Amino acid sequence: MENIFKEVAFIAYHFHWDRETCLVMPHKERHAWVKEISAINEKINAPR
């Protein structure tokens, strides 16, 4: 149960989506968004 809160907080913080939108999302989809956001952050923060 703890992971769902981390996933929801992560997505909501980065995409400004409301909590309910993130909570009703299937776990697979939520996890896919977490991976996408992480990849974007890595690309943005990569040394140039």
Buried (B, 14 or more C-beta within 10 A) or exposed (E): EEEEEEBBEBBBEBEEBEEEEBEEBEEEEBBEBBEEBEEEEEEEEEEE
